[in-house]
Amino acid sequence: MSPYLVLVTIASYFILLFLISYIAGRKADNQGFFVGNRESPWYVVAFAMIGSTISGVTFISVPGMVEGSAYSYLQMVLGFVVGQILVAFVLIPLFYKMNLVSIYGYLEDRFGMKSYKTGAWFFFVSKMLGAAVRFFVVCVVLQPLVFGPLGLPFSVNVIFTVGLVWLYTFQGGVKSLVWTDTLKTFCLILSVGLCIYYISAHLHLDFGGMVRSISDSDTSRIFFFDDVNDKRYFFKQFLAGIFMVIATTGLDQDMMQRNLSCKNFRDSQKNMVTSSILQFFVIALFLLLGTLMYNFVRNTPDLSLPEKGDELFALVATHHSFPPIVGILFILGLVAAAYSAAGSALTALTTSFTVDILGSTRKKEEAEVSRIRKKVHVGMAVIMGLVIVAFYMLSNDSAINAVYALASYTYGPILGLFVFGIFMKNKVRDRYIPIVAILSPVLCFILQKKSEDWLNGYQFGFELLILNAFFTFVGLLLLTKKEK
């Protein structure tokens, strides 16, 4: 596939993206940047949220994971639906009642300043690492398609991609993101749907034949109840999905910024329930596409299965058997997924660092807050670029596994803090909470490394997040103040 065709595709998408971003965010003030002035229509946010939860990692990794994990990921996505409903009816009313700009303001109100800063810093580390992994996948795909053939190193690739994200989120923040995410969702669904059509046509499958081909494949198994030590075991995946989405959506400033941009909490609840159900079907499309692509590779003499599943989509989409439109659709979907996810992460990091860590909105005037926010925005882009380069030097795992493994460690203390704060009435010694939040992931790391020896062969998967939150919860119980 010509690198110039890829560049034209990216340029065309970004022209449309910048136009939408400019129209939506040209009059945005700080409240517009942080929470969209709470004016976003719930149905637009619901459609946008489908794309928000699907990053470049999902786009690349989910089709490629069916060979080793079949459709077991849908067990986790079922947990996502339940988790979204819990967030909608437990956390959303609380956050609206407190009129929060940053959701970590709840921790200050419930525990104190140390807890507030702890939550903000853990979010900062979580989101920076997670966003960098997601963006890293895209940069790795674009390197051999565009930058490598043009003789440009990986560092130029990163500067170019991060720079574009910084540009289109610079002014509007959340006010722009809701509408750019809507464009992203449309491009994503169009891309995957048409790729399924073209690959099925190449395999001479009508709709009925496609359904039979997928159902007959060993990769289409969804439920795994037979081996509790298997990472695909249903209850591991389902429970991990519930708590993962509570942590990475309900307790994540990035995702909650969109939900808090709705006019009231009831609109936000409608948005969350609707988007969670639609998300299940969109993820299912990615898995169906994965089965078809593996069937295509096995039936194409000049192709062999890639060493990593993450390489599958690019390998198939750019194959000479297909018309150029298939490669263009792949690039369009990848760019739409990746850049929008990185843009929302950059906006959330800027918001949290400005509001929570620097505390700029407490005492400073609107103009001064705006100046600080713009400087922080640049700083976040630079740090993200450096972390992406670091991942390039160190990565050796499937990207989607890396994202959830990182989330299990970094979101666990945040989840434990919020669960304790909401369901317990105890007062705790706030100044010791950072120690508990650091020790919990350390204990989880030790237990994960030793679990097979200590627990008769048991291997921890993404359910490690639940254990991490539990350790934090127990630590907070030990810090409870005695009532006078």
C-alpha positions as CSV (number, residue, x, y, z in Angstrom):
1,M,0.0,0.0,0.0
2,S,1.5,3.4,-1.0
3,P,2.6,5.5,1.9
4,Y,1.3,8.6,0.1
5,L,-2.2,7.0,-0.1
6,V,-2.0,6.4,3.7
7,L,-1.0,10.1,4.2
8,V,-3.8,11.3,2.0
9,T,-6.3,9.2,4.0
10,I,-5.0,10.6,7.3
11,A,-4.9,14.1,6.0
12,S,-8.5,13.9,4.7
13,Y,-9.7,12.6,8.0
14,F,-8.0,15.3,10.0
15,I,-9.3,18.1,7.8
16,L,-12.8,16.9,8.7
17,L,-11.8,16.4,12.3
18,F,-10.3,19.9,12.6
19,L,-13.4,21.4,11.0
20,I,-15.7,19.7,13.5
21,S,-13.4,20.5,16.4
22,Y,-13.2,24.2,15.4
23,I,-17.0,24.6,15.0
24,A,-17.7,22.8,18.3
25,G,-15.0,24.4,20.4
26,R,-14.3,27.8,19.0
27,K,-16.1,29.6,21.9
28,A,-15.1,27.2,24.6
29,D,-14.1,28.6,28.0
30,N,-12.5,26.6,30.8
31,Q,-15.8,25.0,31.8
32,G,-16.3,24.1,28.1
33,F,-12.9,22.5,28.0
34,F,-13.4,20.6,31.3
35,V,-17.1,19.5,31.2
36,G,-18.6,20.9,27.9
37,N,-20.7,23.5,29.9
38,R,-23.0,20.5,30.7
39,E,-24.9,21.1,27.4
40,S,-24.2,17.8,25.4
41,P,-27.3,15.9,24.2
42,W,-27.4,12.5,25.8
43,Y,-28.0,10.5,22.6
44,V,-25.0,12.2,20.9
45,V,-22.8,11.3,24.0
46,A,-24.2,7.7,23.9
47,F,-23.1,7.3,20.2
48,A,-19.8,9.0,20.9
49,M,-19.1,6.8,23.9
50,I,-19.1,3.7,21.7
51,G,-16.1,5.1,19.9
52,S,-14.6,6.4,23.2
53,T,-14.3,2.9,24.6
54,I,-12.8,1.5,21.4
55,S,-9.2,2.6,20.9
56,G,-6.5,1.7,18.4
57,V,-5.7,-1.2,20.7
58,T,-9.2,-2.7,20.3
59,F,-9.1,-2.1,16.6
60,I,-5.8,-4.0,16.2
61,S,-5.8,-6.5,19.1
62,V,-9.3,-7.8,19.3
63,P,-9.5,-9.4,15.8
64,G,-6.0,-10.9,16.3
65,M,-6.8,-12.4,19.7
66,V,-9.5,-14.8,18.5
67,E,-6.9,-17.5,17.5
68,G,-5.6,-17.9,21.1
69,S,-8.7,-16.7,23.1
70,A,-11.6,-17.4,20.8
71,Y,-14.5,-15.1,21.7
72,S,-13.9,-15.3,25.4
73,Y,-13.4,-11.5,25.4
74,L,-17.2,-11.2,25.1
75,Q,-17.5,-12.7,28.6
76,M,-15.6,-9.6,29.8
77,V,-17.7,-7.3,27.7
78,L,-20.9,-8.7,29.3
79,G,-19.3,-7.7,32.6
80,F,-18.7,-4.2,31.0
81,V,-22.5,-3.9,30.5
82,V,-23.3,-4.7,34.1
83,G,-20.5,-2.4,35.3
84,Q,-21.8,0.5,33.2
85,I,-25.3,0.1,34.7
86,L,-23.8,0.2,38.2
87,V,-21.8,3.3,37.4
88,A,-24.9,4.9,35.9
89,F,-27.1,4.4,39.0
90,V,-24.5,4.6,41.8
91,L,-21.8,7.1,40.8
92,I,-23.4,9.4,38.2
93,P,-26.1,10.8,40.7
94,L,-23.3,11.3,43.3
95,F,-21.0,13.2,40.9
96,Y,-23.9,15.4,39.6
97,K,-25.1,16.1,43.2
98,M,-21.6,17.3,44.1
99,N,-21.3,19.3,40.8
100,L,-17.8,18.0,40.2
101,V,-15.5,19.1,37.5
102,S,-12.9,16.4,38.4
103,I,-14.4,13.3,40.0
104,Y,-11.4,13.0,42.4
105,G,-12.9,16.0,44.2
106,Y,-15.1,13.4,45.9
107,L,-12.1,11.9,47.7
108,E,-11.2,15.2,49.2
109,D,-14.7,15.7,50.5
110,R,-14.9,12.1,51.9
111,F,-11.4,11.6,53.3
112,G,-9.1,14.6,52.9
113,M,-6.5,16.3,50.8
114,K,-4.0,13.4,50.8
115,S,-6.6,11.0,49.4
116,Y,-7.6,13.5,46.8
117,K,-4.0,13.9,45.6
118,T,-3.5,10.1,45.7
119,G,-6.5,9.5,43.5
120,A,-5.4,12.2,41.1
121,W,-1.8,10.9,40.8
122,F,-2.9,7.3,40.3
123,F,-5.3,8.5,37.6
124,F,-2.4,10.4,36.0
125,V,-0.1,7.4,35.9
126,S,-2.9,5.0,34.8
127,K,-4.2,7.2,32.0
128,M,-0.7,8.2,30.8
129,L,0.5,4.6,30.6
130,G,-2.8,3.3,29.1
131,A,-3.0,6.1,26.5
132,A,0.6,5.6,25.6
133,V,0.1,1.8,25.0
134,R,-3.0,2.6,22.8
135,F,-1.1,5.2,20.8
136,F,2.0,3.0,20.6
137,V,0.0,0.4,18.7
138,V,-1.0,2.9,16.1
139,C,2.5,4.3,15.7
140,V,3.9,0.7,15.2
141,V,1.3,0.0,12.5
142,L,2.0,3.4,10.7
143,Q,5.8,3.0,10.8
144,P,6.1,0.3,8.1
145,L,3.1,1.7,6.1
146,V,4.2,5.4,6.0
147,F,7.3,6.5,7.9
148,G,9.6,3.6,7.2
149,P,9.2,3.8,3.4
150,L,9.8,7.5,3.6
151,G,13.0,6.9,5.5
152,L,11.7,8.6,8.7
153,P,12.5,7.2,12.2
154,F,10.0,6.1,14.8
155,S,10.6,9.3,16.9
156,V,9.4,11.4,13.9
157,N,6.3,9.2,13.7
158,V,5.5,9.9,17.4
159,I,6.1,13.6,17.1
160,F,3.8,13.8,14.1
161,T,1.0,11.8,15.6
162,V,1.0,13.3,19.1
163,G,1.3,16.8,17.5
164,L,-1.9,16.3,15.5
165,V,-3.8,15.2,18.6
166,W,-2.5,18.2,20.6
167,L,-3.7,20.5,17.8
168,Y,-7.3,19.4,17.6
169,T,-7.8,19.2,21.3
170,F,-6.0,22.5,22.1
171,Q,-9.0,24.8,22.2
172,G,-12.3,23.0,22.7
173,G,-11.5,20.1,25.1
174,V,-14.6,18.1,26.0
175,K,-16.8,20.5,24.1
176,S,-15.0,19.4,20.9
177,L,-14.5,15.7,21.9
178,V,-18.2,14.8,22.1
179,W,-18.6,15.7,18.5
180,T,-15.2,14.4,17.2
181,D,-15.9,11.1,19.0
182,T,-19.2,10.9,17.1
183,L,-17.3,11.1,13.8
184,K,-14.9,8.5,15.1
185,T,-17.7,6.0,16.0
186,F,-19.3,6.4,12.6
187,C,-15.9,5.8,10.8
188,L,-15.1,2.9,13.1
189,I,-18.4,1.0,12.4
190,L,-18.3,1.8,8.7
191,S,-14.7,0.5,8.5
192,V,-15.3,-2.8,10.3
193,G,-18.6,-3.4,8.5
194,L,-17.2,-2.9,5.0
195,C,-14.0,-4.9,5.8
196,I,-16.3,-7.9,6.8
197,Y,-18.2,-7.4,3.6
198,Y,-15.1,-7.4,1.3
199,I,-13.4,-10.3,3.1
200,S,-16.6,-12.4,2.9
201,A,-16.9,-11.6,-0.8
202,H,-13.3,-12.6,-1.4
203,L,-14.0,-15.9,0.3
204,H,-17.2,-16.3,-1.8
205,L,-19.4,-16.3,1.2
206,D,-22.9,-14.9,1.2
207,F,-24.5,-13.9,4.5
208,G,-25.6,-17.4,5.4
209,G,-22.2,-18.9,4.3
210,M,-20.4,-16.3,6.4
211,V,-22.5,-17.2,9.5
212,R,-21.9,-21.0,9.0
213,S,-18.1,-20.4,8.4
214,I,-17.8,-18.4,11.7
215,S,-20.0,-20.8,13.7
216,D,-18.0,-23.8,12.5
217,S,-14.7,-22.3,13.4
218,D,-13.0,-23.2,16.7
219,T,-12.3,-19.5,17.2
220,S,-16.0,-18.7,17.7
221,R,-16.4,-20.3,21.2
222,I,-17.7,-17.7,23.7
223,F,-18.1,-19.3,27.1
224,F,-15.5,-21.2,29.1
225,F,-16.7,-22.9,32.3
226,D,-14.5,-26.0,32.4
227,D,-11.1,-24.9,34.0
228,V,-10.9,-22.4,36.8
229,N,-7.1,-22.1,36.2
230,D,-7.7,-20.9,32.6
231,K,-7.5,-17.1,32.2
232,R,-10.6,-17.5,29.9
233,Y,-12.7,-18.9,32.7
234,F,-16.1,-17.3,32.6
235,F,-16.4,-15.9,36.2
236,K,-12.8,-14.5,36.0
237,Q,-13.6,-12.6,32.8
238,F,-17.1,-11.6,33.8
239,L,-16.3,-10.3,37.3
240,A,-13.1,-8.6,36.0
241,G,-15.2,-6.9,33.3
242,I,-17.6,-5.5,35.9
243,F,-14.9,-4.1,38.1
244,M,-12.7,-3.1,35.2
245,V,-15.4,-0.8,33.7
246,I,-16.3,0.6,37.1
247,A,-12.6,1.6,37.5
248,T,-11.7,2.6,34.0
249,T,-15.0,4.3,33.2
250,G,-16.8,5.3,36.4
251,L,-13.6,6.3,38.2
252,D,-11.7,7.6,35.2
253,Q,-11.7,11.3,34.5
254,D,-11.3,10.7,30.8
255,M,-14.5,8.8,30.4
256,M,-16.5,10.7,33.0
257,Q,-15.8,14.0,31.5
258,R,-18.1,13.1,28.6
259,N,-20.8,11.7,30.9
260,L,-20.6,14.8,33.1
261,S,-21.2,17.0,30.0
262,C,-24.8,15.9,29.8
263,K,-27.5,18.3,31.0
264,N,-28.4,16.3,34.1
265,F,-27.8,12.9,35.8
266,R,-30.8,11.3,34.2
267,D,-29.6,12.1,30.7
268,S,-26.2,10.8,31.6
269,Q,-27.8,7.5,32.9
270,K,-29.6,7.1,29.5
271,N,-26.3,7.7,27.7
272,M,-24.4,5.1,29.7
273,V,-27.0,2.3,29.5
274,T,-27.5,2.8,25.8
275,S,-23.8,3.0,24.9
276,S,-22.9,-0.1,27.0
277,I,-25.4,-2.3,25.1
278,L,-24.3,-1.0,21.7
279,Q,-20.7,-1.5,22.7
280,F,-21.3,-5.2,23.1
281,F,-22.5,-5.6,19.5
282,V,-19.6,-3.5,18.1
283,I,-17.0,-5.6,19.9
284,A,-18.7,-8.7,18.5
285,L,-18.2,-7.3,15.0
286,F,-14.5,-7.1,15.7
287,L,-14.4,-10.7,16.8
288,L,-16.3,-11.9,13.7
289,L,-13.9,-10.0,11.6
290,G,-11.0,-11.7,13.3
291,T,-12.4,-15.2,12.4
292,L,-12.9,-14.2,8.8
293,M,-9.3,-12.8,8.6
294,Y,-7.8,-16.0,10.0
295,N,-9.8,-18.0,7.5
296,F,-8.6,-15.7,4.7
297,V,-4.9,-16.2,5.7
298,R,-5.3,-20.0,5.8
299,N,-6.8,-20.0,2.3
300,T,-4.2,-17.6,0.8
301,P,-1.0,-19.5,-0.4
302,D,1.3,-16.4,-0.2
303,L,0.3,-15.6,3.4
304,S,1.3,-17.2,6.7
305,L,-0.1,-16.6,10.1
306,P,1.7,-13.6,11.8
307,E,3.8,-14.2,15.0
308,K,1.6,-11.7,16.9
309,G,-2.1,-11.4,16.6
310,D,-1.8,-7.6,16.7
311,E,-0.2,-7.8,13.2
312,L,-3.1,-9.7,11.6
313,F,-5.5,-6.8,10.6
314,A,-2.8,-4.8,8.8
315,L,-1.4,-7.9,7.1
316,V,-4.8,-8.8,5.6
317,A,-6.1,-5.3,4.9
318,T,-3.1,-4.3,2.8
319,H,-2.9,-7.6,0.9
320,H,-2.9,-7.2,-2.9
321,S,-5.9,-9.5,-3.2
322,F,-8.1,-6.6,-2.1
323,P,-8.9,-3.3,-3.8
324,P,-7.2,-0.3,-2.3
325,I,-10.5,0.7,-0.6
326,V,-9.9,-2.1,2.0
327,G,-6.6,-0.7,3.0
328,I,-8.1,2.8,3.1
329,L,-10.9,1.6,5.4
330,F,-8.3,-0.1,7.7
331,I,-6.3,3.1,8.0
332,L,-9.5,5.2,8.4
333,G,-10.8,3.0,11.2
334,L,-7.4,2.8,12.9
335,V,-6.8,6.6,12.7
336,A,-10.4,7.3,13.9
337,A,-9.9,4.9,16.9
338,A,-6.5,5.9,17.9
339,Y,-6.4,9.6,17.5
340,S,-9.8,10.2,19.2
341,A,-8.8,8.0,22.2
342,A,-5.5,9.8,22.5
343,G,-7.2,13.1,22.2
344,S,-9.7,12.4,25.0
345,A,-6.8,11.1,27.2
346,L,-4.8,14.2,26.6
347,T,-7.8,16.4,27.5
348,A,-8.5,14.4,30.7
349,L,-4.8,14.4,31.8
350,T,-4.8,18.2,31.2
351,T,-8.0,18.6,33.3
352,S,-6.9,16.4,36.2
353,F,-3.4,17.9,36.4
354,T,-4.7,21.5,36.2
355,V,-7.6,21.0,38.6
356,D,-6.5,18.3,41.0
357,I,-2.7,18.3,41.2
358,L,-2.0,22.0,40.6
359,G,-5.3,23.2,42.2
360,S,-5.4,26.0,39.7
361,T,-9.2,26.5,39.7
362,R,-9.3,27.2,43.5
363,K,-7.8,30.6,43.7
364,K,-6.9,31.8,40.3
365,E,-8.9,33.9,37.8
366,E,-10.3,32.5,34.5
367,A,-7.6,34.0,32.4
368,E,-4.8,32.7,34.6
369,V,-6.4,29.2,34.7
370,S,-6.6,29.3,30.9
371,R,-2.9,30.1,30.6
372,I,-1.9,27.3,33.0
373,R,-4.2,24.8,31.2
374,K,-2.5,25.5,27.9
375,K,0.9,25.0,29.3
376,V,-0.1,21.8,31.0
377,H,-1.6,20.6,27.7
378,V,1.7,21.0,26.0
379,G,3.5,19.2,28.9
380,M,1.1,16.3,28.7
381,A,1.7,15.9,25.0
382,V,5.5,15.8,25.5
383,I,5.3,13.3,28.3
384,M,2.9,11.1,26.3
385,G,5.4,11.1,23.3
386,L,8.3,10.1,25.6
387,V,6.3,7.2,27.1
388,I,5.3,5.9,23.7
389,V,9.0,5.8,22.6
390,A,9.8,3.9,25.9
391,F,7.1,1.4,25.1
392,Y,8.6,1.0,21.6
393,M,11.9,0.0,23.2
394,L,10.4,-2.4,25.8
395,S,7.2,-3.9,24.4
396,N,6.8,-7.6,23.9
397,D,3.2,-8.4,24.7
398,S,-0.2,-8.2,23.1
399,A,-1.3,-4.6,23.5
400,I,-4.8,-5.3,24.8
401,N,-3.3,-7.5,27.5
402,A,-0.8,-4.8,28.4
403,V,-3.6,-2.2,28.8
404,Y,-5.6,-4.3,31.1
405,A,-2.6,-5.6,33.1
406,L,-1.5,-2.0,33.7
407,A,-5.1,-1.1,34.7
408,S,-5.2,-3.9,37.2
409,Y,-2.3,-2.3,39.1
410,T,-3.0,1.4,38.7
411,Y,-6.8,1.5,39.0
412,G,-7.1,-0.9,41.9
413,P,-6.3,1.7,44.6
414,I,-8.7,4.2,43.1
415,L,-11.5,1.6,43.0
416,G,-10.8,0.6,46.6
417,L,-10.9,4.3,47.8
418,F,-14.3,4.9,46.1
419,V,-15.9,1.7,47.2
420,F,-14.8,2.3,50.8
421,G,-15.9,5.9,50.7
422,I,-19.4,5.2,49.3
423,F,-20.3,2.1,51.3
424,M,-18.5,2.7,54.6
425,K,-19.2,5.5,57.0
426,N,-15.8,5.2,58.9
427,K,-13.4,8.2,59.1
428,V,-9.8,7.3,58.3
429,R,-6.4,8.7,58.9
430,D,-6.0,10.6,55.6
431,R,-2.2,11.2,55.8
432,Y,-1.5,7.4,55.6
433,I,-3.7,6.7,52.6
434,P,-0.9,7.2,50.0
435,I,1.1,4.4,51.8
436,V,-1.9,2.0,51.5
437,A,-2.4,2.9,47.8
438,I,1.3,2.1,47.0
439,L,1.5,-1.1,49.1
440,S,-1.7,-2.7,47.5
441,P,-0.2,-3.0,44.0
442,V,3.1,-4.2,45.4
443,L,1.3,-7.0,47.3
444,C,-0.6,-7.9,44.1
445,F,2.6,-8.0,42.1
446,I,4.2,-10.4,44.6
447,L,1.0,-12.6,44.7
448,Q,0.8,-12.7,40.9
449,K,4.4,-13.9,40.6
450,K,4.0,-16.6,43.3
451,S,0.4,-17.6,42.7
452,E,1.1,-20.8,40.8
453,D,3.4,-22.0,43.7
454,W,1.3,-20.8,46.5
455,L,-2.2,-21.5,45.1
456,N,-1.9,-24.9,43.5
457,G,-1.3,-23.7,39.9
458,Y,-3.8,-20.8,39.9
459,Q,-3.0,-18.0,37.6
460,F,-4.3,-14.5,38.1
461,G,-5.7,-12.7,35.1
462,F,-7.5,-9.3,35.0
463,E,-9.3,-10.2,38.2
464,L,-6.2,-9.0,39.9
465,L,-7.9,-5.5,39.8
466,I,-10.5,-6.8,42.3
467,L,-7.8,-8.1,44.7
468,N,-5.9,-4.8,44.4
469,A,-9.0,-2.9,45.4
470,F,-9.7,-5.4,48.2
471,F,-6.2,-4.8,49.7
472,T,-6.8,-1.0,49.5
473,F,-10.2,-1.5,51.2
474,V,-8.6,-3.6,54.1
475,G,-5.8,-1.0,54.4
476,L,-8.4,1.7,54.9
477,L,-10.2,-0.3,57.5
478,L,-6.9,-0.5,59.4
479,L,-6.6,3.3,59.2
480,T,-10.1,3.8,60.7
481,K,-10.3,6.5,63.4
482,K,-11.8,5.5,66.7
483,E,-15.0,7.4,67.5
484,K,-14.6,9.7,70.5
